[in-house]
């Protein structure tokens, strides 16, 4: 998204679809799944 050359940047449609997918995945996220997972990030 930050390429100097505009042609190197993703289309706005692509950005919208990706951000929508991230947003929708956060709506379905269950915090209890994270606490029971052993794949949590250490040191943050």
C-alpha positions in Angstrom: 0.0 0.0 0.0 3.0 2.3 0.4 4.9 1.7 -2.7 6.2 4.9 -4.3 5.0 3.7 -7.7 1.2 3.8 -7.9 1.1 0.7 -10.1 2.9 -1.2 -7.3 0.1 -0.6 -4.9 -2.9 -2.9 -4.5 -6.2 -1.7 -5.9 -8.7 -0.2 -3.5 -11.0 -3.1 -4.2 -8.3 -5.5 -3.0 -7.6 -3.4 0.1 -11.3 -3.3 0.9 -11.7 -7.0 0.6 -8.6 -7.7 2.7 -9.6 -5.3 5.5 -13.2 -6.6 5.5 -11.9 -10.1 5.9 -9.7 -9.0 8.9 -12.6 -7.1 10.4 -15.0 -10.0 10.0 -12.5 -12.4 11.6 -12.2 -10.2 14.7 -16.0 -10.4 15.0 -15.8 -14.2 15.2 -12.8 -14.2 17.5 -13.3 -15.8 20.9 -10.9 -14.6 23.5 -11.2 -17.9 25.4 -9.7 -19.7 22.4 -6.6 -17.4 22.7 -6.1 -18.1 26.4 -6.2 -21.9 25.8 -3.8 -21.8 22.9 -0.2 -22.6 23.3 0.7 -20.5 20.2 0.5 -17.1 21.9 3.2 -14.6 21.3 5.8 -14.4 24.1 7.4 -11.1 25.0 4.7 -8.7 24.0 
